[in-house]
Amino acid sequence: MNTDGAAQGSPGIASAGRALRDSQGTWLGGFCSKMGNGTSIMAELWGILQGLQLTWKKGIRFLILESDSQLALDLIKNRTDAAHPHATILGLIRRLLAQG
């Protein structure tokens, strides 16, 4: 699964996209969405969450997640405290990953 998020400004108009392909490169699904006003890291995390929701809905439990945001991947891998501004979305992402 490939994800990307961006914002025009910080904060600014944010959007994210997801592409899902199998190991042979066959298109399985994807979409892009506007997210309103936010930061690029917020858009990256929402893109990852919505991409994971798409894969789970399709019954896919094994996947490779590719993102151009090392910060997003580090935030997902490393525990953050409840006061972190993205703690809620990070918790949702981690719960989906734990279900796999």
C-alpha positions in Angstrom: 0.0 0.0 0.0 1.3 3.4 -1.0 0.2 6.5 0.9 0.9 10.2 0.7 -0.5 13.3 2.4 0.1 17.0 1.9 -1.0 20.4 3.1 -0.7 23.8 1.5 0.7 25.6 4.4 1.0 24.5 8.0 -1.8 24.3 8.7 -3.4 24.6 5.3 -5.7 22.7 3.0 -4.8 19.1 3.4 -5.4 15.9 1.3 -4.2 12.3 1.2 -4.1 9.5 -1.3 -3.8 5.7 -1.1 -3.0 3.1 -3.7 -3.4 -0.6 -3.1 -1.7 -3.2 -5.3 -1.0 -6.9 -5.0 2.5 -8.4 -5.1 2.2 -8.6 -9.0 1.3 -4.9 -9.2 -2.4 -5.4 -10.0 -4.6 -2.5 -8.9 -6.8 -3.5 -6.0 -8.2 -0.1 -5.0 -7.4 3.4 -3.8 -8.7 6.9 -3.5 -7.8 10.4 -2.6 -9.6 12.7 -0.2 -9.7 16.3 0.9 -9.3 16.6 4.7 -10.0 20.3 5.3 -7.5 22.4 7.2 -4.5 20.6 8.7 -0.8 19.9 8.6 1.1 17.6 6.3 1.8 15.1 9.1 -2.0 15.0 9.9 -2.7 14.3 6.2 0.0 11.6 6.1 -1.4 9.8 9.2 -5.0 10.0 7.9 -3.9 8.6 4.6 -2.3 5.7 6.3 -5.4 5.1 8.5 -7.8 5.2 5.6 -5.5 3.0 3.6 -5.4 0.4 6.4 -9.2 0.6 6.7 -9.4 -0.1 2.9 -7.1 -3.1 3.1 -9.0 -4.6 6.1 -12.3 -4.1 4.3 -10.9 -6.1 1.4 -9.8 -8.9 3.8 -6.1 -8.1 3.4 -4.1 -8.8 6.5 -0.5 -8.9 5.2 0.8 -5.8 3.5 3.8 -3.6 3.0 3.2 0.0 3.9 5.1 2.6 1.9 5.1 6.2 2.9 7.3 9.1 2.0 7.0 10.4 5.5 9.6 8.9 7.9 8.1 11.0 10.6 4.7 9.3 10.2 6.3 5.9 10.3 8.4 6.7 13.3 5.3 8.0 15.2 3.4 4.8 14.4 6.4 2.6 15.5 7.2 4.5 18.7 4.9 4.9 21.6 3.6 8.5 22.1 1.9 9.8 25.2 -1.8 10.6 25.4 -1.0 14.4 25.2 0.5 14.1 21.7 -1.6 16.0 19.2 -2.0 12.9 17.0 -2.4 10.4 19.8 -6.0 9.4 18.8 -5.2 8.7 15.1 -2.0 6.9 16.1 -3.9 4.7 18.5 -6.4 3.8 15.7 -3.6 3.0 13.3 -1.8 0.8 15.9 -5.0 -1.1 16.7 -5.6 -1.9 13.0 -2.0 -3.1 12.7 -2.3 -5.2 15.8 -5.3 -7.0 14.3 -3.2 -8.3 11.4 
